[in-house]
Amino acid sequence: MLALLVGSVGGVIIGAIPGVGPAVAIAILLPATFSLDPIVGLTMLLGIYGSSMYGGAIPAVLINTPGTAVNALTSYDGYPMTQRGEPHRALSLAYSASFWGGMFGIICLILLSPVLARIAPMFGSREIFLAALLGIILVVLAHRGQIFAAGLLAMFGIFLQTIGLDGVTYTQRYTFGLSFLSSGINLIVVVLGLFALSQAFFLLTAPDNIPDTKPVSGRMSAGLKELMKHKRVATVASVFGVILGMIPGTGEFTAQFMSYTYAQKTSKTPEAFGKGSSEGLIASEAANNAVPAAAMIPLLALGIPGEALTAMMLSVFYVHNVIPGPQLFQNNIDLVYGLYFALILLNIIVVTFLFFSTNLLIKIIRVPTRLLGVMILILSFVGVYSLRNSLTDCMIAAGFGVLGLVLKRLNLPIVPIILGMVLGGIMEVKLRSALPRLNTPFDMIDRPIAFIIFILILLVLALNIRTLFKECRAQRPDDDHDLHDSQTR
């Protein structure tokens, strides 16, 4: 309960401070959770993951600066409400829609768990290998316009997890005679470097900024009544969040845009969207808060994380020798139920805290960005050093921090590297255990679930190639027209 309280309230505060975000906070806290019981450590991380989106709505509504990246659409309609003198209405709507989406996602997770318990044992080595491969493909294809870069970064992540002593043949791989590489590149060191240290470097190199916020007055519970007038929008947005949360690589952004588009197309006042529409605000917040619970479904059932935050949680499972996947619902059902209760209590604690403490959080937002950068830098290096008391780990983390800063400056994704490391490790282990039982390549897909996943992989690739061809054809007439004009001139 204490871990849940710390995680949920801390997550709200972290989400409310622009420039930090849940990934940075979870990366910093990961080393500390390894010494706790699995349910305690996971509860704290889940608290930060689930509650940060609540807090991220506060600066999005008040100063047009999303606290977390997934609150970007919240500012479209939340900030115009603030400009009209209705900040309390916008915040109460955001809190209420977030609570609706969060609880809807948890209910879906609980209802799906009996189904998962039956299906999960049907997944053998080849099925999990193909599912992990599908996950990597979806993560890469989710970065529209950056597919090539995302693919290369995912391959880089897969390469990183191969470094060190091979657990099967006990041979050195890519160590180049360096003793510190024999134990491999630690996932947590890479996570802390790419997310926490890169953000610290980013804040320290950017101009110092103190957000200008004003206190909010009004009843925060008023949004619950207004939300009930738009139950359809909130429910459909939550459904989008659940479905896309279960699919690796899609997550909050896609769910938000799809639900926002749906709300606008079905609204009686579509012209109000982007100018302070309550339906737009509800659609955005309900969708992104339904994702955290849904993202736990592939993690718990198959041991396959869908994005960076669940990949970090997977490392907590591994440290305590609790392996998510087919056996989890049979051997550790108490842990599963504990996570369900933690998610329910998390949403209740957070929404109650926000209804009474919004003005306190507004004061916290006014932390100078460079001070934040220094705090993140110190906490990150403390976390890295505490893993193995190694200065080498600190230097490796600093190197990945610089790489993360470069990727941020170039607007390239970081997530494919982490998922490449996690899913690449799963793929290698499962492929090696499946190969002795295969006589031909077609034996890989000779079972029903393996065949279905293989067909899904082909379908996803075919749809993406079709989309690329359509985009090329759409650009050709413009290119031909420009060429004709230049020849005429």
N, C-alpha and C positions, 0 to 999 in steps of 0.2 A: 504493500500500500504506500509506503514511503517512497519507493522507487517510482511508482506510478504518479504520485503527487509531484515529485521533483521533475520527472520527465514531462508531464503534461504542462505544468506551469512554466517550467524552463523552456519548453518548446514554443509556447505562446510568446514569451519574451524574445527568444531567438528569431522567431518568424516576424516579429514586429520591428526588429532592427534591420533596416536595409543594409545589404552587404554581407550578411552572415549566412543565413539559410540553414536548413536542417542537415544537409550533407556535411557542411563544415563542423557543426556541433556533434553529429554522430561520429564523424572521423576522430574528433578530439577525445570523445568519451569511450571509444571502443576499447582502448587498453585497460581502462578502469573496470569495464564490465566483465573482463575475463576472470577476475577474482571472485565474482559474485555467482550465485546459483543461476542456472540457465533462465528460469522464469523471471528472476529479478532483473538480470541484465537485459533480457529481451523486452520486458515491460517498460524499462526506462527508455530504451531506444524507440519502442513503439510509441511511447508518450511524446517524444520529440517529433517523430515522423508525422503522427496524426494531428498534433496540435499546432504545429508550425504554420499550417495553412490558415488556421483561424487567425493567428496573430498577424500573418502577412497581409490580411485584408485591411488592417488599421492604417498603415501608411499609404496603401493603395487608394483608400477612400479619402483620407485627409490631405495628403500632399502629392497625390498622383505619382507615387513611387512605390511599386510593389515590394513588399517585404521579402517575399520569395518569388522566384520566376513564375511559378504557376498561378500567381495572383494578378498576372498582367491584365487579363480580361476584366477583372473586378474593377480596375480603375476606369474602364470605358464608361461605365454607368454610375459607379460609386462617387467618383470625383465631381461630375456635374451636379449630383445631389448636394454635395458639400458646398459647391459654388452657389447653389440656390438657397443655402441656409438650412439644409436638412442633413447634417452629418450624423445625428443620432439615428435617424430613420435608415440611412444607408448602412451604418454599422450593425444596427439591430437586425436588418434584413440579411446581411452577410453572415452574422452569427447563427441566425435561425436556419438559413439554407445550408450552412456548413453542418449543423447538427443533424438536419434531415438527411443529407447525403451520407454522413458518417454512420448513422444508425441503420440506414437502408443497406449500406455495404456490409455491415456486420451481420445483419439478419440474413442476407444472401450467403455470406460465408458459412454461417451456422447451418442453414438449410442444405447447403451443398456438401457439407462434411460427410453425411452418410453415403452420398454418391461417391465421394472421393475415396472413402474407406473401402468401397467395393471395387472401384476401378484401379486404384493404385497398385494392388498386388499383381495386376495383369501386366505391369510394366517391368520388363526385364532389361538387361544391359543394352540390347540394340534399340529398344523403344526409347529409353532415356537418352541414348546417344543421339538419335534422330530428333527427339524433342529439344535437346540442347542446341543441335545444329539449326533447327527451325527458329529457336530463340535468337541466335546470333544473326541469322538472315533477317529476321524482323527488326532487330535493333539497328542493323545497317540501313535497311530500306526505309526505316522511320525518319532518317535524316535526309529529307527531300532537298535536292540541290547540292548535297554534300555526300552523296552515296560513296563516291570513290575514296574521299578522305576518311569517312567513317569506316569503310572496309579495311583500309590500310591500318587505321588505329586499332581496330578489332584484332587484326592479324598480329600487330605489335603486342597487344595484350596476351594473345595465345602464345607468342614466342617467349614473353617474359616468364610465364608459368613453367616453361620447359627448362629453364636455367637451374642448374644444381645437380644433386645426386639423383639418378634415376632409381625409383623405388623397386623396379622389377629386375633390371640387369645389374644394378649397383655400379653403373659407370657414370663418369662426370660428363655433363652436357653443357657446352657453352660457358665453361668456367675460365678458360684460357689460363689455367694454372694459378688463379687467384683464390686463395683459401676462403676469403669471406663470401665468395659466390657458391661455395659447396653446399651451403644450406638453402640456396635459392633466394629469390627476391620475395620478401615477405609482403603479402597482400595489404596488410594494414599500413606498412611503411609507404607503399605506393598510394594508398587511399589518402593518408594524411598529407603526403606531398602534393598530389594532384588537386585535392579539394581544399584542405585547410591552408597549407603553406602558400599555394598559388593565390588564394584569396587574400592572405595577409600581405603578400608582395604587391598585389593589385591595389589594395587599399593604401599601402604605404607610398606607392609611386603616383597615386592620383591626388589631385588637390584636396585639401582638408575641407570637410563639409559638415555643418551642423543643421539638420533638418528643422524647419520652422513649423511648429505645430501649436494649435490652440486647444484649450479644454473643450469638452463636449458636454452639453446639458440636454436632458430629456430622458424619457423612460426607454431603457434598452430592450425591455420585453415586448415593446409594441410591434416589433417585426414578426413575432410569432403569429399574431392575428392576420397581418397582411400576407404572410406566407400561405396561410390556409386558403386564401383566395386564388392562389396560383399552384395548387397541389399537383395539377397535371404537369406543369413545366418542371417542378421540383422532382417529381417521380421519374419522368422521362430522362432528365439530366442525370439522375442517380443511376438509372439503368445503363446509360452510356458509360458512366464512370466505372460501374462494375464490370461490364463486358470488356471494355478496353483496358481496365486494370489487370485483367487476367491474361491479356495478350502481351508477351514480352516486347519491349521496345516502343510501345505506344503511349500508355499512361495518361497523365493529367492533361497534357497539352491537346492531344487529339480529342479526348473526351470533352474538354472545355469548348473547343471550336465547333464540334459537332452539335453539342447541346445548345450552344449560343445560336448557331445557325437555325436549328430546329425551332427554338423559342421565337426567333425573329420572323421566320416564315409562317408560323401558326398564330402569331399575335394579331390582335385587332388593331394595334397601334405600332406597326413596324417602324414607322418614322421616328419613334421616341428612342429607339435603340442607339446607344452612343451619346445620348443627351440626358441620361438619368432615368432609364427604364428599370422598374423594379423587377420585371421578368428577366431582363438580361443579367442583372446582378444575381438573381436566384439561380438561373441556369448555370452561370459560371461557378459559383461557390458550391452548389450541390454536386456538380460533376466532379470537381477536383477532390472533394472530401470523401467521395465514395470510393476513390481509387485505393487508399492505403489498405483497407480490409480486403479488397479484391486482389490486390497484389500479393497477399499472403497465400492465396489459393495455390498457384503453381509452386510457390516456395515450400509450403507444407506438404503438398501431395507428391511432388516430383523432385523436390530439392533443386528447382531451377528458378533463380531470381529473374525478375522481369526488368529491373532497373538498378541503379547504383545503390540506393538505400537498402533494398532487400538483399543485395549482394553483400553489403556490410553485415547485415543481420545473420546471413548464412555463416559467416566466419565465427559468430558467437556460438551457433549450434556446434560447429566443428571442434571448437576449443574444448567444449564439454562432452565430446563424444556422443552427441545427440545428432543422428543423421536424419535430416528431413527426407521424406520420400515414402515409398510403399509401406515400410514397416512402422512409420511414426504413429499412425492411427491405431495400430495393434499393440505396440509396446509402450507408447508414451501418450496415451489418450488424456491423462491428467494434465500434461503440459499443454496440449491443444485446447482443452477446456479453460485452463488458466489464461491462455492468450485471448480467448473469446471474452471472458469476463473483464480482463484488463482493457480491451478495446471499448467495451460498453461503458465501464466506469470512466475511462479517459474522456469520452465525449461529454458525459454528464458533468465531470469536474471542470472541464475547460469552459463549457458554455456558462456554468454558474459563476466561475471566476471572472469571465469577461463581462457579464452583466453588471458586476459590482466594481470592477477594477480597471475600466478602460482609461480613465484619466490618469491613473498611476502609470499605465503602460505608455501613455503619450509622453510623459516626462522621460521615460527610459529611451524613447526613440531619439532624443536629442543628444545622444553620445557622439562625440567627434569621430569621424571615420578613421583618422590616423591612430587614435587611441585604441579603437577596435582592432586595427591592424596589428599593433604591438601586442595586445592581449592574445589574439589568435596565434601570433608567431611564438610567443612564450609557451602557451598551453600545448601547441602542436609539438614543439621540440621536447617538452616534458613527457608528452604521451609517447613519442617515438623512442626516447631513451629508456622509458620504463618497460618497454617490451622485452628487451634482452640486455639492457645496460650497455649498449653498443654505440660508440661514436660513429662507427661505419654506417649504421642504420640512419643516423641523423644526416650524414653527408648524402646518402642515397635519397632520402626524403627531400633534402634541399634541392638535389638535381631534378627530381620529379616536380618539385614546386616551381622551378624555373621553366620546365617543360609545360606545366599547366598554365603558367602566366603567358607563355608564347602562344599556346593554343587559344587562350581567351582573347588575346590581342588580335589573333587572326580569325576570331569568331568560328573556331573549329570545335567539335564536340569532344568532351573528356570521357563521357560515360562508356563509349565502346571499348576503351582500354581496360576498364575495370571488369566489364562483363566478358571481355575476351579472356582475361585471366581466370575468372571464376568458371565460365562455361567451357573454356578450353581445357581446364583441368578435369571437369566432369566428362567431357567428350573423350579425352585420352584414356582415362581409367575404364570407362564403359566400353570403348572400342576394343581395348586390349583384352578385356574379359569376354567379349563377344566373339572375337576372331577365331579362337580354337574350335568353336562349334560351327564354323562356316566352311562349307566346301566350295561354294561358288558365290560371287557377289550378290546373286539374286536371293540367296538364303538370308540376307540381311533384312529383306522385306517380305518374308514368307509367312509372317504371322499377321493377323488382322489389324491390330493397333499399329504395328510398324508400317504396314502398307498404307493405312489411312494417313499417318504422319508424313510418309514419303509423298503421297499424292498432294497433301497440303503444301509441302515444300515446292513441288513443281507448279502448283496453282499460284502460289505467292510470287514466284519468279516470273511466270508467264504474264500475270497481271501487271507486274512492274515493267516488264519489257514492252507490253502493249501501251502502257501509259507513256513510256519514253518515246516510242514511235509516234504517238499522237502529238506529243510536244514538239518533236522534230518537224512533223508535217505542218504544224501550226506556225512554226518559225520560218519555214521555207518561203512562203509567199512574200513575207516581209523582206527576207534576204534577196530574193529575185527582184523585188521592186527597187530596193536600194541599189543593186547592181545595174539595173536598167537606167536609173536616174544618173548614176555616175558615168555610164557609157554615153548617155545623151549629152551630159555636160562636157 
